[in-house]
Amino acid sequence: MSLISEYRATEEAIKELQERLKALSEDAKLQKELEFEGKLRALMGEYQKSLRDIIAVLDPESRNSKPGRAPKAAAPSKRARRVKQYKNPHTGEVIETKGGNHKTLKEWKAKWGADSVESWASLLD
């Protein structure tokens, strides 16, 4: 977009927003809300109270449950790992493990490859 067309589009947007602002400022509901907010802030200043104090007076339950920190539900327990039995067809050696962090298993995977070693596995219950 050229600079001139961007300028004209921005000018048009400003005009639309000014018209919207004028219409809102003449709205009776907005005037009442602004008046209420002004009086509330003046009252809060007079009694040196914050918005949190006002909320605590009007809704005591809200203090116990902050919106940002909902109480955590009990996390579902992790599924226990199942025992795998690996039988090396080259040596006949058998290993039982729940994870892949077994020293001999790592050696086998380095020597014969992870895919072939995994093919030697069977699940135990």
Buried (B, 14 or more C-beta within 10 A) or exposed (E): EEEEEEEEEEEEEEEEEEEEEEEEEEEEEEEEEEEEEEEEEEEBEEEEEEEEEBEBEEEEEEEEEEEEEEEEEEEEEEEEEEEBEBEBEEEEEEBEBEEEEBEEBEEBBEEBEEEEBEEBBEEEE
